[in-house]
Amino acid sequence: MSAEPAIRIDNLVKRYAPAKGANGTVTAGKLALGGVSFDVPEGSIFGLLGPNGAGKSTLINILAGLVNKTSGSVDIWGFDIDRNRRNASRSIGIVPQEIVFDPFFTPFEVLENQAGFYGIAAALRRSEALLEAVRLADKRNAYARTLSGGMKRRLLVAKAMVHSPPILVLDEPTAGVDVDLRRQLWELVSELNRDGVTVVLTTHYLEEAEELCDRIAIINNGQLIANKPTRELVDMAREKIVTVTTAQDLAAAPAHEAFVKVQWDGARGVEVTYDKDRLSAGQVLGILQAQGLTVEDVTTREADLEDVFVQLTASAG
């Protein structure tokens, strides 16, 4: 990866204008982004996560040129979006959440029209190659409205790539898509990245971000609350879980000062949450056995990105 970031965001602020209600009352303008700063490394798959209303869509719309920032600076592929909007726009492709293209055009026509919007000469267009890349060559002449949901999503990716941008932003690309189609889209994103495209991905599927992304930033209430390599972020989770089945019915849930939380199913199942900095799974089992429990079965669960996400957004809220 290059030392120069593909996207550089510095102290980005967006405050929407005050709104006037029907009864004449004025509502204060919403602060959507409150001084967000981070870099997207060139050649990476970068995850941008956050709960609904966190500011992710506002940030992406600023990158796309659809929303004007209040203050701060944004460089896309080295081009400032204020001073060099044309080159900044040509350096990025946006795949929106919504499926937006004329349903009466064929996939080939959708790509040709998009290329025309960018002023790409007919001889230089890559419509056929892009259809091949997103596995829609056999649907070249079908009406776009007849495509399945997954095919439409892949067509949106091809549409965003007609001008060969070095950066691709995917805003919730797998929302509402079944598991098989999600996997197909993951494969496509990974292939594009291997070909040198920097990818920015927003998603509510945390396992998707954990599997695909090299680095993840988390935004909450318009503030950046984390920006780390994915593995480091996952390692931030201190809590682990041991689930045991005992050989005898329990009269009550076991308790110990070192346990963070204990859940008991009223019979033989116990789930102990513990701080991995204080205890090991073996020590948890030792405590249970010292209390007279005979362990018949045991499973452990490692922390994942969802645990970290919940911890960080809860504490930041």
N, C-alpha and C positions, 0 to 999 in steps of 0.2 A: 504494500500500500504506500501511496505517496505521502510525504510529510505535509503537503498542502491539503486542507480539508476540501471536500466536494461542496459542502455548505457550511458557512460560518454565520452564526446568529449571535449578536452581541446586544445585550440589554434591551431586548425587544419588548415593547409595550404596546398594547392595544386597549384603548378605552372607547367604548361605544358612546355616541352622543346621548344626552338625556332625552327621554321620551315623554311626550305630552299625552296624557290620557284624555278620554272623551269628556270627562267632567272638569278638565282644565288643570288637574294635578300633574306635576312634573316628577317623573321618576329619575333618580340619579343614574348617570351613565354607568353601565356595567364594565368593570375592569376584567377583561378576558385574559390578558397576559400582563403580568406585573414585573417585567424586567428579566425575561428569560434569556439565558446565554448557553450555547453549546455548539460544538463542531460535529459535523458528520464526516468521518474519515473516508477518503476516496477508496473505492473498491470494496467497501463494507456492505453488509446488510444491517441496517440501523433500525432498531425498534423504537417507536414513539408510543408510549402507553399512558393511560390515565382513565379515570372514570368519566362517565357522561358529564359534559359541561366543564371539563377540566381546562379546555383551551386548545385541544389538539386540532380541531377542525378550523378554528380561527388561524392557527399557525400555518396550516397547510394552505388555506385560502390566501394568506399573505404571500407564501411562496408561489402560488399559482397566479398572483396578480389580480385576484378577485376581491381582496379586502386591502384597504390602505392601512398601514401601521400608524400608530400615534407617534412613536419615537423609537430610537434604536437603529441598528443597521443589520442588513442581511446581504450576504454575498453568495451567489450561486455560481459555482465553477469559476470563481474569481471575479465575477461581475456584480457590482452593486446594483440592487434592484431599483434604486432611485436614479442613479446616474447612467445606467446602461441596461435599461429594462428590456430592450430587444434581445440582446445577447443572453441576458439572464433567462428570459423566457425560452429561448431556443436551446438552452442547456438542460432543460428539465421537462419531463413528461409526467402528467398527472393522471392517475387512474382513480376516478371518483367512486364514492359509495353507490351513487345512483347509476342505473344503466341509461346512458344518454347517447342515442344515435337514432337516425330516422329508420323506423322499422320497415319501410318500404324500399330501402336500399339493400343491395346485396353486400356481404362482407367486403368483396373487392371494391365496390363503389364507395363504401364507408371509408376505406383506407385511401382511395384515390382522392376523394373530396377533402379529407383531412390534409393530405399532402399538398393539395392545391392551396389550402388556407395558409400553409407555410411558404408558399411560393416555390415549391420544389418542382423543377422541370420534369416533364413526363419521362424523359430518358433516364432520370436519376431516381425515380421512385422505386420503392422496394416492396410494393404491395404483395406481389406473389411470394417473395421470400418471407415476409412477415406472416402471411397466412400459413406457410409451411412450418414456420417456427412455433406458432401457437396451435398447430395441428388442426387447422381449419381449411386446408387446401381443398378438401373434398366438398366443402360447403361454399366454395367461391361464389357460386351464382344463385345460392338460395336466398330468399328474403330473410333479412336479419330477424324479423319477428318470429320466424319458424325455428330459430335456434333454441336449444335448451339453455337453462340458466347458466350452467358452467361454460358453455360455448360463448354466450354473450359476455361473460367476464373475461374470457381469453381474448375476445375481439376488442374489448376495451384496452387490454394490455397492448395489443398490436397497434391500436389507434394512437396510444400514447407514445409509441416508438417510431412513428412514421418519419420524424425529422432526426432520427438517430441521436437522441439526447444521451449524454453520459450519466444522467441521474434520472431515476424512475421513482416516483412517489406513489405508493398504493395505499389508499384510504379505505380500510376495512374491506379488502378485496374478496374475502371469503364469507362475508355476512350472508346468511341465508342459504349457503351452499352445503350440500351433503358431504359426508366424510370422504367419499371417493373423489369427488370433484375438488375438494380442498387439497387433497394429496396431489392431484394433477397440477393445480395452481402453484403449490409449493415447489414442485419439480421445475415448473416453468420459471419461477422466480430464481431458483438456484442456478438454472442454466444461464439465464441472463446475467447473473452476477459473475459466473465463471467466465463469461465473455467480456467482462470488464465493466459492466454497468453497476454503478452505486445505487443501492436500493434503500429507500426509506419506507418502512412498513408501520402502519397503525393497525391495531387489531384488538379485539376483546378476547380472543382466544389465547390465553397465556401460554399454553403448551405450544402454540404456533410460534410465538415469539421466542420461547426458550429453545425450540428446535432450529429455527432459521437464523436468528440474529446473532451477530458478533458482539454487538454493544446495544444497550438499552437505556433510554432516558424515560423517566416517569414524570408527568406533569400532573399537578393537583391544584385546583383553585387558582389557576393561572401562574403557578410557581413551579420551578424545576426542583423536584425533591430527590432525584437520583439520576446519575449518569455514569454508568460503569460497564465494563465488559460483562457479558451475560453470566459467566461463571462466577465472577466476584459478587454479582448481585444475588445470585442464588445462595452463595455461601454466607450471605448476611443473615439468613434465617437461623436463629439460635435454637428454636424449638424443634424437637423431634418427637415422634410418637411410637410407643410400643403397645401393641394390642395382644392381650393374652386371653386364653380360655383356660379356666381352672378345672380341676378334676371334681370339685365339689361346688354346690350352690353356695353363694355368699350371703351372709345375713346383712351386710352393708358394704359400701364401697371402701376399698383400702385407702388410707390417708397417710401422707408423710410431708413434712415441711419442705422437702426438696422437690416435690412434685408441683408443676405449674398448674395442672388441671387433671382431674380424674373423671372419666365417664363410665358409668356402670349400667349394664342392661337389665339389672334386677335379678339376674340368674348367675351365669358363669363367665360372662364376657366383661372385660375391663380394658379401657383404653387410657393409658397414662401418657400425658404430655409432659416433657421435661426439658430443661435447659441443657443443651449438649456441652456447654462450657462448665457445668457443675457435675454432671453425671454421664455415665455411659449406659448403653442398653443393658450390659451385664450387671451394673450396679442396681439398676431399676429392678431387674429380676431378683437380685439378691435381697432387696428390701421386701419385695412381695413374699418371697419364700420365708424370710425371717418372721413375717407376720402370720405364718402358718398356711400359706396358699401353696397348693400343689399345681404347678403349671403343666398343662396338658399340651398346649399349642401356643406358639408365639410368632408374631410378625412385626416387622418394623417398617416405618415409612420415613424416607429421607425428605428433607425440605425441598420444595420446588419454588418456581417463580411466583406462583399464586400466593404462597405463604408470605413471601417478601412483599408482594404488591399490597396485600391486605394490611400487613404491619405498617408499611410506610404511609399508605393513604389514610389509615386510621389515625396515626400519630400526627400527620400533617393537617388533618381535618380539625 
